[in-house]
Amino acid sequence: MTAPSTTEAGGTPPGPAPAAPRRTFGLAAATALVMGNIIGGGIFVLPATVAPYGTVSLLAFVILSIGAVLLALLFGKLARRSPVTGGLYVYPRDAFGEFAGFLSAWSYWTMTWVSIAALAVATVGYADVLLPLDGNRALEAAVAAAALWLPAAANFAGTRWVGGVQIVSTILKFVPLLLVATVGLFFIDTDNFGPFNASGDSVPGALAASAALLLYSFLGVESAAMSAGEVRDPERTVGRASVLGTLGSALVYLLGTVAVFGLVPHGELAQSGAPFADAVDAMTGGHRGGTLIAIVAVASMVGCLNGWILMSAQMPYAAARDGLFPARFARVGKGGVPGFGVLACASLGTVLIGLNYTAGPDTTFRVLVLITTFTGCVPYLLSAAAQLYWLAQGTRERVRPAGLARDLIVAALSFAFSFWLIAGAGYAAVYQGVLFLFAGIPVYVWLRGRSEGGRRSGVTRG
């Protein structure tokens, strides 16, 4: 595993020097990591979540697909400059200093464990199709916790296991989903689509609000950049894997969501806990097809959790190497995975699952999704700003006029896209997200104070 350079940030990595890099992800595994992290709970759950907005959410999917490709291109360019683990922390840190890097790391880390909790909760709707849970809250919470801790165990086994699980789970879910997304188009009933704008708000308002929810389904576009230290030839592979994984995911999303909207009546879709299972049942006229899709959905979500748990450990690992996160996050096990980061994320996610089933899953899932939109977009904004800073500074090597114009457009549009999504998340989500973000400031103050105090004590003793 590769640690980011600390010389530019002025930090001193705690503990012994890291082991030699273990670059275990090739293009196939890196692309599978991106697709596996993107395609998970979103494709299986969010069509029902955004159905109350109407088919305007399909237009939001198109806009999000374009924006996600822009972000993929942005992260590919940034990875060429800093091909190390923890990309979305490294880029703001190198451009703007340690505090910006810490805010990006803290926000992204918050997004990962909140997102993991939401995704684990989402598995319950499809598990209920396989083994009826009869509304038993304790049993539902246990299923969600199991969906979280099984992939956590795979992460403890090491990055090689994570890459293998990602390839298998991505193939397992991509093939049948694409089949449904194509064959299902022939069974569409246009009367099922419902109104274009069912929200009662303006079209731009409904578009922004549905896009803020749907961003949850595209989180993961940065996966290859976040794990660049484990990717072979990251300068080339990260960008290619990010774009290929995003395009493949967008294709499945767009076709699949159109099929679901056209197969399930609008009123039923808005109340569905397993919309893809209901869509297949509508195609086959029975329940066997829906049961098969439920199996695929559960496997997909567990595979997605497998990749996201790795992501949740990578960001604090990179920050801890610079002394901007507690030192325990920088400890790497024999399998090449920061074990404490995995444990912390899984534990915090379990706490949120418990709170979720105390407060009520229908309400809390939506709240968690919107919080992930805010906390996920903060690192996107800072990374786009870092690229704009470097381009304006003119320090990039071998800048050609055509390439400079292209990179400026990609970075500027990525910044604007992230800003628009934060605005669409709504006042409540932004308020709660800011509270999560500011809660990290005392951690930064404490770590910086101890670091500065240690350096001064060392000078005094000398």
C-alpha positions as CSV (number, residue, x, y, z in Angstrom):
1,M,0.0,0.0,0.0
2,T,1.3,3.4,-1.0
3,A,1.3,6.3,1.4
4,P,1.0,9.9,0.1
5,S,4.1,12.1,0.2
6,T,4.2,14.2,3.4
7,T,6.9,16.5,2.2
8,E,4.6,18.9,0.4
9,A,2.2,19.1,3.3
10,G,4.9,19.5,5.9
11,G,3.6,16.6,8.0
12,T,5.6,13.8,9.6
13,P,4.1,10.3,9.3
14,P,3.7,8.6,12.6
15,G,5.3,5.2,13.3
16,P,7.6,3.2,11.1
17,A,7.9,3.8,7.4
18,P,5.2,2.0,5.3
19,A,5.9,-1.2,3.6
20,A,6.6,-1.4,-0.1
21,P,3.5,-0.7,-2.3
22,R,1.3,-3.7,-3.1
23,R,-0.3,-2.8,-6.3
24,T,-2.8,-5.6,-6.7
25,F,-5.5,-4.0,-8.9
26,G,-5.2,-4.1,-12.7
27,L,-7.6,-2.4,-15.1
28,A,-10.3,-5.1,-14.8
29,A,-10.2,-5.1,-11.0
30,A,-10.1,-1.3,-10.8
31,T,-13.0,-1.0,-13.2
32,A,-14.9,-3.6,-11.2
33,L,-14.2,-1.6,-8.0
34,V,-15.6,1.5,-9.6
35,M,-18.7,-0.3,-11.0
36,G,-19.1,-2.4,-7.8
37,N,-19.1,0.7,-5.6
38,I,-21.4,2.6,-7.9
39,I,-23.9,-0.1,-8.7
40,G,-25.3,-1.3,-5.4
41,G,-28.2,-0.1,-3.4
42,G,-28.8,2.9,-5.7
43,I,-30.0,1.0,-8.8
44,F,-32.1,-1.4,-6.7
45,V,-33.7,1.1,-4.3
46,L,-33.7,4.6,-5.6
47,P,-36.2,4.3,-8.4
48,A,-38.8,4.0,-5.7
49,T,-37.3,6.8,-3.7
50,V,-37.5,9.3,-6.5
51,A,-40.8,8.1,-7.9
52,P,-42.7,10.7,-6.0
53,Y,-41.0,13.4,-8.1
54,G,-42.3,11.9,-11.3
55,T,-40.4,11.1,-14.5
56,V,-38.4,14.3,-14.2
57,S,-36.1,12.0,-12.2
58,L,-35.2,10.2,-15.4
59,L,-33.9,13.5,-16.7
60,A,-32.0,13.9,-13.5
61,F,-30.4,10.5,-14.1
62,V,-29.2,11.8,-17.6
63,I,-27.7,14.9,-16.0
64,L,-26.1,12.9,-13.2
65,S,-24.6,10.5,-15.7
66,I,-22.9,13.4,-17.6
67,G,-21.7,14.9,-14.3
68,A,-20.3,11.6,-13.1
69,V,-18.3,11.2,-16.3
70,L,-16.9,14.7,-15.8
71,L,-15.9,13.7,-12.3
72,A,-14.3,10.5,-13.6
73,L,-12.2,12.5,-16.1
74,L,-11.3,15.0,-13.3
75,F,-10.1,12.2,-10.9
76,G,-8.2,10.6,-13.8
77,K,-6.3,13.8,-14.3
78,L,-5.7,14.3,-10.6
79,A,-4.4,10.8,-10.2
80,R,-1.8,11.4,-12.9
81,R,-0.4,14.2,-10.6
82,S,-0.7,12.3,-7.3
83,P,-1.0,8.5,-8.0
84,V,-1.3,7.6,-4.3
85,T,-3.9,6.2,-1.9
86,G,-6.4,8.6,-0.5
87,G,-6.7,10.8,-3.6
88,L,-9.6,13.1,-2.5
89,Y,-7.7,14.0,0.6
90,V,-4.3,14.3,-1.1
91,Y,-5.5,16.8,-3.8
92,P,-6.9,19.5,-1.5
93,R,-4.0,19.0,1.0
94,D,-1.3,19.5,-1.7
95,A,-3.1,22.5,-3.1
96,F,-4.4,24.4,-0.1
97,G,-2.7,22.9,3.0
98,E,-3.4,20.6,5.9
99,F,-6.7,22.0,7.1
100,A,-8.3,21.7,3.6
101,G,-7.0,18.2,3.4
102,F,-8.4,17.3,6.8
103,L,-11.9,18.8,6.0
104,S,-11.9,16.7,2.8
105,A,-10.8,13.6,4.6
106,W,-13.3,14.1,7.4
107,S,-16.2,14.8,5.1
108,Y,-15.5,11.9,2.9
109,W,-15.0,9.5,5.8
110,T,-18.3,10.7,7.3
111,M,-19.9,10.1,3.9
112,T,-18.6,6.5,3.7
113,W,-19.9,5.2,7.0
114,V,-23.2,7.1,6.7
115,S,-23.5,5.7,3.2
116,I,-22.6,2.2,4.3
117,A,-25.3,2.3,7.0
118,A,-27.9,3.5,4.4
119,L,-26.9,0.7,2.0
120,A,-27.1,-2.0,4.7
121,V,-30.6,-0.8,5.5
122,A,-31.5,-0.9,1.8
123,T,-30.7,-4.6,1.7
124,V,-33.5,-5.4,4.1
125,G,-36.2,-4.6,1.5
126,Y,-34.9,-7.3,-0.8
127,A,-34.1,-9.7,2.0
128,D,-37.7,-9.5,2.9
129,V,-38.7,-10.9,-0.5
130,L,-36.5,-13.9,0.1
131,L,-37.2,-14.5,3.8
132,P,-40.3,-12.5,5.0
133,L,-39.3,-10.6,8.0
134,D,-42.9,-9.6,8.9
135,G,-41.9,-6.1,10.0
136,N,-39.9,-7.4,12.9
137,R,-37.6,-4.4,13.6
138,A,-35.0,-6.4,15.6
139,L,-34.8,-9.1,12.9
140,E,-34.5,-6.4,10.2
141,A,-31.7,-4.7,12.1
142,A,-29.9,-8.0,12.5
143,V,-30.1,-8.6,8.7
144,A,-28.8,-5.1,8.0
145,A,-25.9,-5.6,10.5
146,A,-25.0,-9.0,8.9
147,A,-25.0,-7.3,5.4
148,L,-22.4,-4.9,6.8
149,W,-20.2,-7.2,8.7
150,L,-19.8,-10.0,6.1
151,P,-18.0,-7.7,3.6
152,A,-16.1,-6.2,6.5
153,A,-14.7,-9.6,7.2
154,A,-13.6,-9.9,3.6
155,N,-11.7,-6.6,4.0
156,F,-9.8,-7.9,7.0
157,A,-8.6,-10.7,4.7
158,G,-6.8,-8.2,2.5
159,T,-7.0,-6.1,-0.7
160,R,-6.5,-9.2,-2.9
161,W,-9.7,-10.7,-1.5
162,V,-11.5,-7.3,-2.0
163,G,-10.5,-7.1,-5.7
164,G,-11.6,-10.7,-6.2
165,V,-15.0,-10.2,-4.5
166,Q,-15.5,-7.0,-6.6
167,I,-15.0,-8.8,-9.9
168,V,-17.3,-11.7,-9.0
169,S,-20.1,-9.5,-7.5
170,T,-19.9,-7.0,-10.4
171,I,-20.4,-9.8,-13.0
172,L,-23.1,-11.4,-10.9
173,K,-25.2,-8.3,-10.8
174,F,-24.3,-6.6,-14.1
175,V,-25.4,-9.4,-16.4
176,P,-28.9,-10.0,-15.0
177,L,-29.5,-6.2,-14.5
178,L,-28.6,-5.5,-18.1
179,L,-30.9,-8.3,-19.2
180,V,-33.7,-6.8,-17.2
181,A,-32.9,-3.3,-18.4
182,T,-33.1,-4.4,-22.1
183,V,-35.8,-7.1,-22.1
184,G,-37.9,-5.1,-19.7
185,L,-38.2,-2.3,-22.3
186,F,-40.4,-4.6,-24.4
187,F,-42.9,-4.9,-21.5
188,I,-43.2,-1.2,-20.8
189,D,-46.7,0.2,-20.4
190,T,-46.6,4.0,-20.9
191,D,-49.5,4.5,-18.5
192,N,-47.3,3.4,-15.6
193,F,-44.9,6.3,-15.9
194,G,-47.2,8.8,-14.2
195,P,-46.8,12.6,-14.4
196,F,-43.6,14.3,-15.5
197,N,-43.5,16.4,-12.3
198,A,-45.4,14.9,-9.4
199,S,-43.7,16.9,-6.7
200,G,-45.8,20.0,-6.7
201,D,-42.6,22.0,-6.9
202,S,-41.2,23.8,-10.0
203,V,-39.5,21.6,-12.6
204,P,-36.0,23.0,-11.7
205,G,-36.7,22.4,-8.0
206,A,-37.9,18.8,-8.6
207,L,-34.9,18.2,-10.9
208,A,-32.4,19.4,-8.3
209,A,-34.1,17.5,-5.4
210,S,-34.3,14.2,-7.2
211,A,-30.7,14.6,-8.5
212,A,-29.6,15.1,-4.9
213,L,-31.1,11.8,-3.9
214,L,-29.9,10.1,-7.0
215,L,-26.3,11.1,-6.4
216,Y,-26.2,8.3,-3.8
217,S,-26.4,5.9,-6.7
218,F,-23.3,7.5,-8.3
219,L,-21.1,7.7,-5.3
220,G,-18.0,5.6,-6.0
221,V,-16.9,7.3,-9.2
222,E,-13.8,8.2,-7.2
223,S,-13.0,4.6,-6.1
224,A,-10.0,4.0,-8.3
225,A,-8.5,7.4,-7.4
226,M,-9.0,6.7,-3.7
227,S,-7.2,3.3,-4.0
228,A,-4.5,4.5,-6.5
229,G,-1.8,3.2,-4.2
230,E,-3.1,-0.4,-4.9
231,V,-3.6,0.1,-8.7
232,R,-1.0,-1.0,-11.1
233,D,0.2,1.8,-13.4
234,P,-2.1,4.3,-11.7
235,E,-1.3,7.3,-14.0
236,R,-3.1,5.5,-16.8
237,T,-5.3,2.9,-15.1
238,V,-7.1,5.2,-12.7
239,G,-8.5,7.5,-15.4
240,R,-9.5,4.6,-17.7
241,A,-11.1,2.6,-14.9
242,S,-13.0,5.6,-13.6
243,V,-14.5,6.4,-17.0
244,L,-15.2,2.8,-18.1
245,G,-16.8,2.0,-14.7
246,T,-18.9,5.2,-14.8
247,L,-20.1,4.7,-18.3
248,G,-21.0,1.1,-17.7
249,S,-22.9,2.0,-14.6
250,A,-24.7,4.9,-16.2
251,L,-25.9,2.6,-19.0
252,V,-27.3,0.1,-16.6
253,Y,-28.9,2.9,-14.5
254,L,-30.6,4.7,-17.4
255,L,-32.0,1.6,-19.0
256,G,-32.9,-0.1,-15.8
257,T,-34.7,2.9,-14.3
258,V,-36.7,3.5,-17.5
259,A,-37.7,-0.2,-17.4
260,V,-38.8,0.0,-13.7
261,F,-40.8,3.2,-14.3
262,G,-42.6,1.6,-17.2
263,L,-43.3,-1.8,-15.6
264,V,-44.6,-0.8,-12.1
265,P,-47.5,1.6,-11.8
266,H,-46.4,5.0,-10.4
267,G,-48.5,4.8,-7.2
268,E,-47.2,1.3,-6.4
269,L,-43.6,2.2,-7.3
270,A,-43.6,5.1,-4.8
271,Q,-44.5,2.6,-2.0
272,S,-42.2,-0.2,-3.1
273,G,-39.4,-1.6,-0.9
274,A,-38.0,-3.8,-3.8
275,P,-38.8,-2.0,-7.1
276,F,-36.7,-4.2,-9.3
277,A,-38.3,-7.4,-7.9
278,D,-41.7,-5.8,-8.5
279,A,-40.7,-5.0,-12.1
280,V,-39.6,-8.5,-12.9
281,D,-42.8,-9.9,-11.3
282,A,-44.7,-7.6,-13.7
283,M,-42.7,-9.0,-16.7
284,T,-43.2,-12.7,-15.7
285,G,-46.7,-12.5,-14.2
286,G,-45.5,-14.4,-11.1
287,H,-43.0,-14.2,-8.2
288,R,-40.1,-16.4,-9.3
289,G,-38.5,-13.8,-11.4
290,G,-38.7,-11.3,-8.5
291,T,-37.2,-13.7,-6.2
292,L,-34.2,-14.2,-8.5
293,I,-33.7,-10.4,-8.8
294,A,-33.9,-10.2,-5.0
295,I,-31.0,-12.7,-4.7
296,V,-29.0,-10.6,-7.2
297,A,-29.9,-7.4,-5.4
298,V,-28.7,-8.7,-2.0
299,A,-25.5,-10.0,-3.6
300,S,-25.0,-6.6,-5.4
301,M,-25.4,-4.6,-2.2
302,V,-23.1,-6.8,-0.2
303,G,-20.5,-6.5,-3.0
304,C,-21.0,-2.8,-3.0
305,L,-20.5,-2.7,0.8
306,N,-17.3,-4.7,0.3
307,G,-15.8,-2.0,-1.9
308,W,-17.2,0.9,0.2
309,I,-15.7,-0.5,3.4
310,L,-12.3,-0.5,1.7
311,M,-12.9,3.2,0.6
312,S,-13.8,4.1,4.2
313,A,-10.4,2.9,5.5
314,Q,-8.3,4.4,2.7
315,M,-9.1,8.1,3.3
316,P,-8.3,8.2,7.1
317,Y,-5.3,6.0,6.4
318,A,-3.8,8.6,4.0
319,A,-4.6,11.4,6.5
320,A,-3.2,9.5,9.4
321,R,0.1,9.1,7.6
322,D,0.3,12.9,7.7
323,G,-0.7,13.1,11.4
324,L,-4.2,14.6,10.5
325,F,-6.1,11.6,11.7
326,P,-5.5,9.4,14.8
327,A,-2.4,7.3,14.3
328,R,-4.3,4.0,14.7
329,F,-5.9,4.6,11.3
330,A,-2.5,4.3,9.6
331,R,-1.8,0.8,10.9
332,V,-1.9,-1.7,8.0
333,G,-2.5,-5.4,8.6
334,K,-0.9,-8.3,6.8
335,G,-3.5,-8.2,4.1
336,G,-2.6,-4.6,3.2
337,V,-5.8,-3.2,4.6
338,P,-6.0,-0.5,7.4
339,G,-7.8,-2.8,9.8
340,F,-8.7,-0.1,12.4
341,G,-10.3,2.0,9.7
342,V,-12.5,-0.9,8.6
343,L,-13.4,-1.7,12.2
344,A,-14.3,2.0,13.0
345,C,-16.4,2.3,9.9
346,A,-18.3,-0.9,10.5
347,S,-18.9,0.0,14.1
348,L,-20.2,3.5,13.4
349,G,-22.4,2.0,10.6
350,T,-23.8,-0.5,13.1
351,V,-24.7,2.3,15.5
352,L,-26.5,4.2,12.7
353,I,-28.4,1.0,11.8
354,G,-29.5,0.7,15.4
355,L,-30.7,4.3,15.4
356,N,-32.4,3.7,12.1
357,Y,-34.6,1.0,13.4
358,T,-35.4,2.9,16.5
359,A,-36.5,6.0,14.6
360,G,-38.1,4.2,11.6
361,P,-36.3,3.1,8.4
362,D,-38.6,4.8,5.9
363,T,-37.7,8.2,7.2
364,T,-34.1,7.7,8.2
365,F,-33.0,6.1,4.9
366,R,-33.9,9.3,3.0
367,V,-32.2,11.5,5.6
368,L,-29.0,9.4,5.4
369,V,-29.0,9.5,1.6
370,L,-29.2,13.3,1.6
371,I,-26.5,13.6,4.2
372,T,-24.2,11.5,2.0
373,T,-24.9,13.9,-0.9
374,F,-23.6,16.9,1.1
375,T,-20.6,15.1,2.7
376,G,-19.7,13.4,-0.5
377,C,-19.8,16.6,-2.6
378,V,-17.5,18.6,-0.2
379,P,-14.4,16.5,-1.3
380,Y,-15.6,16.7,-4.9
381,L,-15.7,20.5,-4.7
382,L,-12.3,20.7,-3.0
383,S,-10.7,18.4,-5.6
384,A,-12.1,20.3,-8.5
385,A,-10.9,23.5,-6.8
386,A,-7.4,22.0,-6.4
387,Q,-7.3,21.2,-10.2
388,L,-8.4,24.7,-11.0
389,Y,-5.7,26.0,-8.7
390,W,-3.0,24.0,-10.3
391,L,-4.1,24.9,-13.8
392,A,-4.2,28.6,-12.9
393,Q,-0.8,28.4,-11.3
394,G,0.6,26.9,-14.5
395,T,2.8,24.4,-12.8
396,R,1.5,21.3,-14.6
397,E,4.1,19.6,-16.7
398,R,3.8,19.7,-20.5
399,V,0.6,21.8,-20.6
400,R,-0.7,22.1,-24.2
401,P,-3.2,24.8,-25.0
402,A,-5.9,22.3,-26.1
403,G,-5.3,20.1,-23.1
404,L,-5.4,23.1,-20.8
405,A,-8.7,24.3,-22.2
406,R,-10.2,20.8,-21.8
407,D,-8.9,20.4,-18.3
408,L,-10.2,23.8,-17.3
409,I,-13.7,23.0,-18.7
410,V,-13.8,19.6,-16.9
411,A,-12.7,21.1,-13.6
412,A,-15.0,24.1,-13.8
413,L,-18.0,22.0,-14.7
414,S,-17.2,19.4,-12.0
415,F,-17.1,22.2,-9.4
416,A,-20.4,23.6,-10.7
417,F,-22.0,20.2,-10.8
418,S,-21.0,19.4,-7.2
419,F,-22.3,22.8,-6.0
420,W,-25.6,22.3,-7.7
421,L,-26.1,18.9,-6.0
422,I,-25.3,20.4,-2.6
423,A,-28.0,23.0,-3.2
424,G,-30.5,20.3,-4.3
425,A,-30.0,18.3,-1.1
426,G,-32.1,20.9,0.8
427,Y,-31.7,23.0,3.9
428,A,-32.1,20.1,6.4
429,A,-29.5,17.9,4.8
430,V,-27.0,20.8,4.4
431,Y,-27.6,21.8,8.0
432,Q,-27.0,18.3,9.3
433,G,-24.1,17.7,7.0
434,V,-22.4,20.9,8.2
435,L,-22.8,19.7,11.8
436,F,-21.1,16.4,10.8
437,L,-18.3,18.5,9.1
438,F,-17.7,20.9,11.9
439,A,-17.7,18.1,14.5
440,G,-14.3,17.2,13.0
441,I,-12.7,20.5,13.8
442,P,-12.0,19.7,17.5
443,V,-10.3,16.5,16.2
444,Y,-8.1,18.6,13.9
445,V,-7.3,21.1,16.7
446,W,-6.3,18.3,19.1
447,L,-4.1,16.5,16.6
448,R,-2.4,19.7,15.5
449,G,-1.9,20.9,19.0
450,R,-0.3,17.6,20.1
451,S,1.9,17.6,16.9
452,E,3.0,21.2,17.5
453,G,3.6,20.6,21.2
454,G,5.7,17.5,20.4
455,R,7.9,19.4,17.9
456,R,8.4,22.3,20.4
457,S,9.3,19.8,23.2
458,G,11.8,18.2,20.9
459,V,13.4,21.5,20.1
460,T,13.6,22.4,23.8
461,R,15.1,19.1,24.7
462,G,17.7,19.5,21.9
